[in-house]
């Protein structure tokens, strides 16, 4: 029994892992193990011999079992120590960079617009997306026969036949926000109004819901020259080019007089748009001096105050800047598209550090 004890204690000590230790246990104490086989012979012994041998075998079995348990615990501790060493982490180190979601290009461009115009002293104004007929049309000097007031162009809210309230629409532009801002704040005022607008249109460059930003500046001595400077500074900063050239073309909008559509000089080389150079012109927005009737509707005296207004499609200028070919992709909720064109969540536009990161 001393030989068995030495044999198995040595095997236990030399076991490199739990698998090898289990093999030793089976060889010693398993059903067919060596010590178990000796225990099976006790029944053939005389009583005195069985008593002595049985006690010795039980003692040997207990010693081997205790050694097995101790070795298993030691192997477990060693494995844990190795795992802790391999998975050790210094919590004082900076965190690993991790993408915290993706910003939609429209949201990114809205932030860029806000940063640029805030630098020029414009505040952000907001208003409801469901507007009264008065705010959306009448206050903006849009006559009753204007095509925009027809149901084939505008989403009108349902009304019961006996409803005497004025009609409401999904706003067709963010110009009503200008009326609300002037009514609440008076003059002088400088605001931009970015947000969703709705029109009945759907093709590669139009959708029923899209985004606009409109700007308004009212003071005592504002002229078209101030408008031209403001738009040039915006385009230069937004497209991140050293200089731009704008062309004003006479146009007509009910809410401005005089009115002008604005083109920007550009070129197409190899299918790539370049702003500020070349011999092509591309329309980007509409603008003009605020019509006196619009000022009057907002409670501002047109004999004392004047100013300019402009409006542009946010989706369109996002397409131009970031090379997005199809407007409809903005609204299809395709995560692959968003990961390709999207922006890191914590990259805030900054005029000094760069708008688009």
C-alpha positions in Angstrom: 0.0 0.0 0.0 2.9 2.3 0.6 4.0 1.7 -3.0 0.5 2.6 -4.2 0.4 5.7 -2.1 3.8 6.9 -3.4 2.8 6.0 -7.0 -0.5 8.0 -7.0 0.7 10.9 -5.0 3.5 11.3 -7.5 1.1 11.1 -10.5 -1.2 13.6 -8.8 1.7 16.1 -8.3 2.8 15.7 -11.9 -0.7 16.2 -13.4 -0.4 19.2 -15.7 -4.1 19.9 -16.1 -7.6 18.8 -14.9 -7.8 16.3 -17.7 -4.6 14.5 -16.6 -5.8 14.7 -13.0 -9.1 13.0 -13.9 -7.1 10.1 -15.6 -5.2 9.6 -12.3 -8.4 9.5 -10.3 -10.0 6.9 -12.6 -6.8 4.8 -12.4 -6.8 4.9 -8.6 -10.4 5.3 -7.4 -12.6 4.6 -10.5 -14.8 1.5 -10.7 -12.0 -0.4 -12.3 -9.3 1.5 -10.5 -6.4 -0.2 -8.7 -7.5 0.8 -5.1 -11.1 -0.1 -5.9 -10.0 -3.5 -7.1 -8.2 -4.1 -3.8 -11.3 -3.1 -1.9 -13.2 -5.7 -3.8 -10.9 -8.5 -2.4 -11.9 -7.7 1.2 -14.8 -10.1 1.1 -12.5 -13.1 0.6 -10.4 -12.4 3.6 -10.8 -13.7 7.1 -12.3 -11.3 9.6 -9.1 -10.2 11.4 -7.3 -9.7 8.1 -10.3 -7.9 6.6 -10.4 -5.5 9.5 -6.8 -4.5 9.3 -6.6 -4.4 5.5 -9.9 -2.5 5.2 -8.8 0.2 7.5 -5.5 0.6 5.7 -7.3 0.7 2.3 -9.8 3.3 3.5 -7.0 5.4 4.9 -5.2 5.2 1.5 -8.4 6.0 -0.4 -9.0 9.1 1.8 -5.4 10.3 1.3 -5.5 9.9 -2.4 -8.9 11.6 -2.6 -7.6 14.6 -0.5 -4.6 14.9 -2.7 -6.8 14.9 -5.8 -9.0 17.6 -4.4 -6.1 19.7 -3.3 -4.4 19.4 -6.8 -7.7 20.3 -8.5 -8.0 23.4 -6.5 -4.4 24.3 -7.2 -5.0 23.8 -11.0 -8.1 26.0 -10.8 -6.2 28.8 -9.0 -3.4 28.6 -11.5 -5.9 28.8 -14.4 -7.6 31.8 -12.8 -4.3 33.6 -12.3 -3.4 33.0 -15.9 -6.7 34.3 -17.1 -6.4 37.4 -14.9 -2.9 38.1 -16.4 -4.1 37.7 -20.0 -7.3 39.7 -19.5 -5.7 42.4 -17.3 -7.0 45.9 -18.1 -5.6 49.2 -16.9 -8.7 51.2 -16.1 -6.7 54.4 -16.0 -6.0 54.2 -19.7 -8.1 56.3 -22.2 -11.1 54.4 -23.6 -10.9 52.8 -27.0 -12.4 54.8 -29.8 -16.0 53.6 -30.3 -18.5 54.6 -32.9 -21.5 56.0 -31.1 -24.1 55.8 -33.8 -24.3 57.7 -37.0 -25.6 61.2 -37.8 -27.8 61.5 -40.9 -26.5 63.8 -43.5 -29.5 66.1 -43.2 -28.9 66.5 -39.5 -25.3 67.1 -40.1 -26.0 69.8 -42.7 -28.5 71.4 -40.3 -25.7 71.6 -37.7 -23.4 73.1 -40.3 -25.9 75.7 -41.3 -26.6 76.7 -37.7 -22.8 77.1 -37.1 -22.3 79.3 -40.1 -25.2 81.6 -39.6 -24.7 81.8 -35.9 -21.3 83.2 -36.7 -23.1 85.9 -38.6 -25.5 86.7 -35.7 -28.5 84.6 -36.8 -30.6 82.8 -34.2 -32.5 79.6 -34.9 -36.3 79.9 -34.9 -38.8 77.1 -35.0 -42.5 76.7 -35.6 -45.3 74.0 -36.0 -45.3 71.7 -39.0 -49.1 71.9 -39.2 -49.9 75.5 -40.0 -53.0 77.6 -40.5 -53.9 78.7 -44.0 -53.2 82.3 -42.9 -49.6 81.8 -41.7 -48.7 79.5 -44.6 -50.2 81.7 -47.4 -52.1 84.9 -46.5 -49.4 86.4 -44.3 -46.8 85.7 -47.0 -48.8 87.7 -49.6 -49.7 84.5 -51.5 -53.0 85.2 -53.3 -56.0 82.9 -53.2 -55.5 81.9 -56.9 -51.9 80.9 -56.5 -51.2 77.3 -57.6 -49.6 76.4 -54.2 -53.0 76.8 -52.6 -54.5 74.0 -54.7 -54.9 70.5 -53.4 -52.7 69.1 -56.1 -49.7 71.0 -54.7 -50.4 71.1 -50.9 -51.4 68.7 -48.2 -54.6 70.1 -46.6 -55.8 68.7 -43.3 -59.2 67.0 -43.3 -62.1 69.1 -42.0 -65.7 68.1 -41.4 -68.2 69.9 -43.7 -69.6 71.9 -40.7 -66.1 72.8 -39.3 -65.9 76.6 -39.3 -62.3 76.8 -38.3 -59.8 78.1 -40.8 -58.2 75.4 -43.0 -54.8 74.0 -41.9 -52.0 72.5 -44.1 -48.8 70.7 -43.7 -46.5 73.7 -44.1 -45.1 74.0 -47.7 -42.1 76.1 -46.6 -40.6 77.3 -43.3 -41.5 80.9 -44.2 -44.4 80.9 -41.6 -41.7 80.7 -39.0 -40.5 84.1 -40.1 -44.0 85.6 -39.6 -44.2 84.0 -36.1 -40.7 85.2 -35.2 -41.4 88.8 -36.3 -44.8 88.8 -34.5 -43.2 87.6 -31.3 -39.9 89.5 -31.4 -40.5 92.5 -33.6 -37.6 94.3 -35.3 -34.7 94.3 -35.7 -34.3 90.5 -36.1 -32.0 88.0 -37.6 -33.1 84.3 -37.7 -32.9 81.2 -39.7 -35.7 78.6 -39.8 -34.6 75.1 -40.7 -37.1 72.2 -40.7 -39.3 69.8 -42.5 -41.8 70.9 -45.2 -44.3 69.1 -47.3 -45.4 69.2 -51.0 -47.1 66.8 -53.4 -44.1 65.8 -55.4 -42.1 62.6 -55.9 -39.2 61.8 -58.3 -35.4 61.5 -58.2 -35.0 65.1 -57.0 -38.3 65.6 -55.1 -40.0 63.9 -52.2 -43.3 64.7 -50.5 -41.4 65.6 -47.3 -38.1 67.4 -47.4 -36.1 70.0 -45.5 -35.6 73.7 -46.0 -33.8 76.5 -44.3 -35.0 80.1 -44.6 -33.2 83.2 -43.4 -34.6 86.6 -42.4 -32.8 89.8 -41.5 -34.8 92.9 -40.7 -33.2 96.3 -39.7 -33.4 99.9 -40.8 -30.8 100.1 -43.5 -30.5 96.5 -45.0 -30.1 96.2 -48.8 -29.5 93.6 -51.5 -25.8 94.2 -51.0 -26.1 92.8 -47.4 -28.0 89.8 -48.8 -25.3 89.2 -51.5 -22.5 89.3 -48.9 -24.4 87.0 -46.5 -25.0 84.4 -49.2 -21.5 84.6 -50.5 -20.1 84.1 -47.0 -22.4 81.2 -46.4 -21.5 79.4 -49.6 -17.8 79.9 -49.1 -18.0 78.4 -45.5 -20.5 75.6 -46.3 -18.7 74.3 -49.4 -15.3 74.9 -47.7 -13.7 76.7 -50.7 -11.6 79.9 -50.6 -14.0 81.9 -52.8 -17.3 81.7 -54.6 -19.1 83.7 -57.3 -22.8 84.1 -57.2 -25.2 85.3 -60.0 -28.5 86.9 -59.1 -31.3 86.5 -61.7 -34.5 88.5 -61.4 -37.5 86.4 -60.5 -40.8 86.6 -58.7 -41.9 85.4 -55.3 -45.1 86.7 -53.6 -43.3 87.4 -50.3 -40.2 89.3 -51.6 -39.8 92.4 -53.9 -37.4 92.6 -55.6 -36.9 88.8 -55.9 -33.9 86.9 -57.2 -32.9 83.4 -57.9 -29.2 82.8 -57.0 -26.8 80.7 -59.1 -23.3 79.6 -58.1 -20.4 79.2 -60.4 -19.2 75.6 -60.7 -17.7 73.0 -63.0 -18.3 69.3 -63.7 -15.0 67.5 -64.4 -15.1 63.7 -64.7 -18.6 63.7 -63.1 -17.3 65.6 -60.0 -18.8 68.9 -59.0 -16.4 71.7 -58.1 -17.8 74.9 -56.5 -16.3 78.3 -57.2 -14.6 77.6 -60.5 -15.5 76.7 -64.1 -17.9 78.1 -66.6 -21.2 76.5 -65.4 -23.9 78.0 -63.3 -26.2 76.1 -60.9 -29.3 77.4 -59.1 -29.1 76.9 -55.4 -31.7 79.2 -53.7 -34.3 81.9 -53.9 -34.1 85.3 -52.2 -35.1 88.9 -52.2 -36.1 91.9 -50.1 -39.1 91.2 -47.8 -42.3 92.5 -49.3 -43.9 95.4 -47.3 -47.2 93.4 -47.1 -45.4 90.6 -45.3 -43.9 93.0 -42.8 -47.3 94.5 -42.2 -48.9 91.1 -41.6 -46.2 90.4 -39.0 -46.8 93.7 -37.2 -43.6 95.4 -38.4 -43.9 98.9 -39.9 -42.5 98.8 -43.5 -41.9 102.5 -43.5 -39.4 102.1 -40.7 -37.9 98.6 -41.3 -36.7 96.6 -44.3 -34.8 93.5 -44.8 -34.0 90.4 -46.9 -35.1 86.8 -46.8 -33.8 83.6 -48.6 -34.6 80.0 -48.7 -32.9 76.8 -49.9 -33.4 73.0 -49.8 -31.2 71.4 -47.2 -31.4 68.0 -48.9 -30.3 69.5 -52.2 -27.2 71.3 -50.8 -26.4 68.1 -48.9 -26.5 66.2 -52.1 -24.2 68.8 -53.8 -21.6 68.9 -51.0 -21.4 65.2 -50.2 -22.0 63.7 -53.7 -25.3 61.9 -52.9 -27.0 61.1 -56.3 -30.6 60.3 -55.4 -32.8 62.4 -53.0 -35.1 59.4 -52.3 -32.2 57.6 -50.5 -32.4 60.1 -47.7 -35.7 58.6 -46.6 -35.3 54.9 -47.2 -33.8 54.0 -43.8 -31.0 51.9 -45.4 -28.4 51.4 -42.7 -25.7 50.6 -45.3 -26.3 54.0 -46.9 -26.3 55.8 -43.6 -23.0 54.1 -42.6 -21.5 55.2 -45.9 -22.7 58.8 -45.9 -23.3 59.4 -42.2 -21.2 61.3 -39.7 -19.7 60.3 -36.3 -22.1 61.3 -33.5 -19.7 63.4 -31.6 -18.2 65.3 -34.5 -19.8 68.7 -34.1 -19.4 71.2 -37.0 -17.0 74.0 -36.1 -16.0 76.9 -38.3 -12.4 76.9 -37.0 -11.9 73.2 -36.9 -13.8 72.3 -40.1 -17.5 71.8 -40.7 -17.4 68.2 -42.0 -14.7 66.8 -39.8 
